[in-house]
Amino acid sequence: MTMRSKYDEERRLRLAIGDLVRAAAPSGWSGATVRCGQVGGFTRVTVDCDGVEIGVQGLEESVRRLRELSYREGEGTWFSCSLSFTPKDRSYRGEVDADGFPFPDGTDIPDLAPLEELMVFPRGTVPGWLLDALPTAVPMGLREPEDSWRRRFHESPDPEPVVSGEVAYTPTEHMVVRDFGFSGRGEGPAVFLHEEADGGGDHLLFLGRGDGEERSYWVAREGMRGTGSGITACALDDRRLVLHLTPEAADNMETGTVLTVELDLTPVDTERLRTVLGRVFRGGSSDRMPSLTGF
């Protein structure tokens, strides 16, 4: 069996997109252009046929796969793509852009889409518009090089699927953190807790969501496994942080329903943690705020 190259799979996908467009185009058409934009899981695809937008079903999955195939390590993948077709033959022409904003002016990107983008398609240089769209500013106070906190989320990728042998899963119930960083800028406060003093190891990320929003916060562990509004109670004293999670949130975080975090921090950092973490949990919808003790 001949292995299909990335180039061949990309070409076949573009031809398949052309087939879908031709099947949906009205009789007598002369030209059609597919325009695709994607950031994280947020996708917009439109088809212009002789100056009139038409509906074509089944394009988004092909667009997602094309972005995956186009990814280059350290450079990311494209944000926007255009493909033009005619009824005369099966040829196509197009253009991709890995830097520019991929949507019409006024399009709002969902809050978590930029984080999803950098998690799935990490890149060395991040466009300014993508930085601005992140749900919080670059954290201050972390003792690490500029923007390396993004790469930190990719240091422990998910393991390869097991096709032969043992399959095991043990949720994390206990952590020790020795590094603390926070930011109060941007749309909401952010808190970073790291296992290692240099910012390495496992981590917890807490993001505030903004006043009055239905999902009031986001909590994530290493690899951006996380939950929104899945913390039922949070207790903080001078030595530990204890999180109580719903079963669904615990599964998403790959933790137990009670996660105990030992704090190897200075008293000053512990008080800062108390202040900023309180802001994270108290933001947004009051009926989704966890029970707080020690804040």
C-alpha positions as CSV (number, residue, x, y, z in Angstrom):
1,M,0.0,0.0,0.0
2,T,1.4,3.4,-1.0
3,M,1.7,6.0,1.8
4,R,0.0,9.2,1.0
5,S,2.2,12.3,1.4
6,K,1.0,15.5,3.0
7,Y,1.3,17.2,-0.4
8,D,-1.0,14.6,-2.0
9,E,-3.5,14.7,0.9
10,E,-3.7,18.5,0.7
11,R,-4.2,18.4,-3.1
12,R,-7.0,15.8,-2.7
13,L,-8.7,17.9,0.0
14,R,-8.7,21.0,-2.2
15,L,-10.1,19.0,-5.1
16,A,-12.8,17.6,-2.8
17,I,-13.7,21.2,-1.7
18,G,-13.9,22.1,-5.4
19,D,-16.3,19.2,-6.0
20,L,-18.6,20.4,-3.2
21,V,-18.6,23.9,-4.6
22,R,-19.4,22.8,-8.1
23,A,-22.3,20.6,-6.9
24,A,-23.8,23.6,-5.0
25,A,-23.2,26.2,-7.7
26,P,-26.2,27.4,-9.8
27,S,-26.3,26.6,-13.5
28,G,-24.3,28.9,-15.7
29,W,-21.8,29.9,-13.0
30,S,-18.4,31.1,-14.2
31,G,-16.3,31.3,-11.0
32,A,-16.4,30.6,-7.2
33,T,-14.0,31.5,-4.4
34,V,-13.9,29.8,-1.0
35,R,-12.6,31.9,1.8
36,C,-11.6,30.3,5.1
37,G,-10.6,31.7,8.4
38,Q,-9.7,29.9,11.6
39,V,-8.3,30.6,15.1
40,G,-8.3,27.7,17.5
41,G,-11.6,25.9,17.2
42,F,-13.4,29.1,15.8
43,T,-13.9,28.7,12.0
44,R,-15.7,30.8,9.4
45,V,-16.0,29.6,5.8
46,T,-17.8,31.5,3.0
47,V,-18.3,30.8,-0.7
48,D,-18.7,33.6,-3.3
49,C,-20.1,32.5,-6.6
50,D,-20.1,35.2,-9.3
51,G,-20.4,37.8,-6.6
52,V,-23.2,36.1,-4.7
53,E,-22.7,34.1,-1.5
54,I,-24.0,30.6,-1.6
55,G,-24.3,27.9,1.0
56,V,-22.0,24.8,0.7
57,Q,-22.2,22.1,3.3
58,G,-19.3,20.0,4.5
59,L,-16.4,22.4,4.1
60,E,-15.3,23.1,7.7
61,E,-13.8,19.6,8.4
62,S,-11.7,19.8,5.2
63,V,-10.5,23.3,6.3
64,R,-9.4,22.0,9.7
65,R,-7.5,19.1,8.1
66,L,-5.8,21.4,5.7
67,R,-4.5,23.6,8.6
68,E,-3.2,20.5,10.3
69,L,-1.3,19.4,7.2
70,S,0.1,22.9,6.7
71,Y,1.6,23.2,10.2
72,R,5.3,23.8,10.4
73,E,7.1,23.4,13.7
74,G,8.0,26.8,15.2
75,E,6.1,28.7,12.4
76,G,2.5,27.7,13.0
77,T,0.0,27.3,10.3
78,W,-2.1,29.7,8.2
79,F,-5.0,31.6,9.6
80,S,-6.8,32.4,6.3
81,C,-7.0,30.6,3.0
82,S,-8.8,31.4,-0.3
83,L,-9.4,28.9,-3.1
84,S,-10.9,29.7,-6.5
85,F,-12.5,27.3,-8.9
86,T,-14.1,27.4,-12.3
87,P,-16.5,25.0,-14.0
88,K,-14.1,24.4,-16.9
89,D,-11.8,21.9,-15.2
90,R,-10.6,20.6,-11.9
91,S,-7.8,23.1,-11.4
92,Y,-7.7,25.6,-8.5
93,R,-5.7,28.6,-7.4
94,G,-5.5,30.0,-3.9
95,E,-3.6,31.9,-1.2
96,V,-2.8,31.3,2.4
97,D,-1.8,33.8,5.1
98,A,-0.1,32.8,8.4
99,D,0.1,36.3,9.9
100,G,-2.9,38.5,9.1
101,F,-6.2,38.7,11.0
102,P,-8.4,36.1,9.2
103,F,-11.9,37.6,9.6
104,P,-13.8,40.6,8.4
105,D,-13.5,43.7,10.7
106,G,-15.9,43.5,13.7
107,T,-15.7,39.7,14.0
108,D,-15.4,38.7,17.7
109,I,-13.2,35.7,18.4
110,P,-14.3,33.5,21.4
111,D,-12.2,34.1,24.4
112,L,-10.5,30.7,24.5
113,A,-9.8,30.4,20.7
114,P,-6.3,32.2,20.9
115,L,-5.2,29.9,23.7
116,E,-6.5,26.9,21.8
117,E,-4.5,28.1,18.7
118,L,-1.2,28.4,20.6
119,M,-1.8,25.1,22.3
120,V,-2.5,23.1,19.1
121,F,-0.2,25.1,16.7
122,P,2.6,26.6,18.8
123,R,4.8,29.2,17.0
124,G,7.9,31.2,17.7
125,T,6.5,34.5,16.6
126,V,2.9,35.4,17.6
127,P,1.1,38.2,15.6
128,G,0.1,41.2,17.6
129,W,-3.6,40.8,16.9
130,L,-3.5,37.3,18.4
131,L,-1.6,38.5,21.5
132,D,-4.3,41.2,21.9
133,A,-7.1,38.6,21.6
134,L,-5.7,36.4,24.5
135,P,-8.1,36.4,27.4
136,T,-5.4,38.0,29.7
137,A,-2.2,39.9,29.2
138,V,1.2,38.3,29.3
139,P,1.6,37.5,33.1
140,M,4.0,39.7,35.1
141,G,6.3,38.4,37.8
142,L,7.2,35.0,36.3
143,R,10.9,34.4,36.4
144,E,11.3,33.1,32.8
145,P,12.1,34.5,29.3
146,E,9.5,36.6,27.5
147,D,6.6,34.6,26.1
148,S,8.1,31.2,27.2
149,W,5.0,30.7,29.3
150,R,3.2,29.8,26.1
151,R,5.7,27.1,25.3
152,R,5.4,25.9,28.8
153,F,2.0,24.5,28.0
154,H,3.5,22.3,25.3
155,E,6.3,20.6,27.2
156,S,4.3,17.5,28.1
157,P,2.2,16.6,25.1
158,D,-0.5,13.9,25.4
159,P,1.0,10.4,25.0
160,E,0.6,8.4,21.8
161,P,-2.4,6.1,21.7
162,V,-1.8,2.6,23.0
163,V,-2.3,-0.1,20.4
164,S,-0.8,-3.0,22.4
165,G,-0.2,-3.3,26.1
166,E,-1.4,-1.7,29.3
167,V,-3.7,1.3,29.5
168,A,-3.7,3.1,32.9
169,Y,-4.9,6.4,34.3
170,T,-4.1,7.9,37.8
171,P,-5.7,11.3,38.6
172,T,-3.5,13.8,40.4
173,E,-4.6,14.6,43.9
174,H,-1.6,16.4,45.3
175,M,0.8,19.1,44.0
176,V,3.6,21.2,45.5
177,V,4.1,24.6,43.9
178,R,7.3,26.7,44.3
179,D,6.7,29.5,41.8
180,F,4.0,32.1,41.6
181,G,3.1,34.7,38.9
182,F,0.1,36.9,38.3
183,S,-1.3,39.6,36.1
184,G,-4.1,42.1,36.8
185,R,-4.1,43.5,33.3
186,G,-6.2,42.7,30.2
187,E,-9.8,41.5,30.4
188,G,-9.4,39.7,33.7
189,P,-6.9,38.7,36.4
190,A,-4.6,35.7,35.9
191,V,-2.6,33.5,38.3
192,F,0.1,31.0,37.5
193,L,1.4,28.3,40.0
194,H,4.3,26.2,39.0
195,E,5.9,23.1,40.6
196,E,9.4,24.2,40.0
197,A,11.0,27.5,41.1
198,D,12.1,28.3,37.6
199,G,8.6,28.0,36.3
200,G,8.8,24.4,35.1
201,G,7.0,21.2,35.9
202,D,3.3,20.8,36.3
203,H,1.3,24.0,36.7
204,L,-2.1,25.5,37.5
205,L,-3.5,28.5,35.5
206,F,-6.4,30.5,36.8
207,L,-8.0,33.1,34.4
208,G,-10.7,35.5,35.4
209,R,-13.4,36.0,32.8
210,G,-14.8,39.5,33.5
211,D,-17.8,40.9,35.4
212,G,-21.2,39.4,34.7
213,E,-20.1,36.7,32.2
214,E,-21.8,33.4,32.4
215,R,-18.5,31.5,32.6
216,S,-16.8,33.4,35.3
217,Y,-13.3,31.8,35.3
218,W,-11.1,29.2,33.7
219,V,-8.8,26.8,35.5
220,A,-6.2,24.6,33.7
221,R,-3.4,22.2,34.4
222,E,-0.4,21.2,32.4
223,G,-1.2,20.9,28.7
224,M,-4.2,23.3,29.0
225,R,-6.5,20.6,30.4
226,G,-9.1,22.7,32.1
227,T,-12.5,23.6,33.3
228,G,-14.8,26.6,33.4
229,S,-17.0,27.0,36.5
230,G,-16.3,23.5,37.6
231,I,-14.7,24.4,41.0
232,T,-17.4,24.0,43.8
233,A,-15.2,25.2,46.7
234,C,-11.8,26.7,47.3
235,A,-9.9,27.0,50.6
236,L,-6.6,28.8,51.2
237,D,-4.5,29.1,54.2
238,D,-0.8,29.9,54.7
239,R,0.4,26.5,53.6
240,R,-2.1,25.0,51.1
241,L,-4.7,25.6,48.5
242,V,-7.5,23.0,48.3
243,L,-9.8,22.8,45.3
244,H,-13.1,20.8,45.3
245,L,-14.2,20.0,41.7
246,T,-17.2,18.4,40.1
247,P,-16.6,14.9,38.7
248,E,-16.7,16.3,35.1
249,A,-14.2,19.1,36.0
250,A,-11.9,16.6,37.7
251,D,-11.9,14.4,34.7
252,N,-11.1,17.4,32.4
253,M,-8.3,18.4,34.7
254,E,-7.1,14.8,35.2
255,T,-7.2,15.3,39.0
256,G,-9.3,13.9,41.8
257,T,-12.4,15.7,42.9
258,V,-10.2,17.2,45.7
259,L,-6.9,18.6,44.6
260,T,-4.6,19.7,47.5
261,V,-1.8,22.2,46.5
262,E,1.0,22.6,49.0
263,L,2.4,26.2,48.8
264,D,6.2,26.5,49.1
265,L,5.9,30.3,48.7
266,T,7.0,33.3,50.6
267,P,4.4,34.9,52.9
268,V,4.3,37.9,50.6
269,D,3.5,35.8,47.5
270,T,0.9,33.9,49.5
271,E,-0.9,37.1,50.3
272,R,-0.7,38.2,46.7
273,L,-2.1,34.8,45.7
274,R,-5.0,35.3,48.1
275,T,-5.8,38.7,46.6
276,V,-5.6,37.9,42.9
277,L,-7.2,34.4,43.2
278,G,-10.1,36.0,45.0
279,R,-10.6,38.4,42.1
280,V,-10.5,35.4,39.7
281,F,-13.3,33.5,41.5
282,R,-15.4,36.5,42.4
283,G,-15.7,37.8,38.8
284,G,-18.5,36.9,36.5
285,S,-21.8,35.3,37.4
286,S,-22.4,35.1,41.2
287,D,-24.3,31.8,41.0
288,R,-21.2,30.1,39.5
289,M,-18.7,31.4,42.1
290,P,-17.3,28.6,44.3
291,S,-17.6,28.6,48.1
292,L,-14.5,30.5,49.3
293,T,-12.7,30.0,52.6
294,G,-9.7,32.0,53.6
295,F,-10.2,34.9,51.1
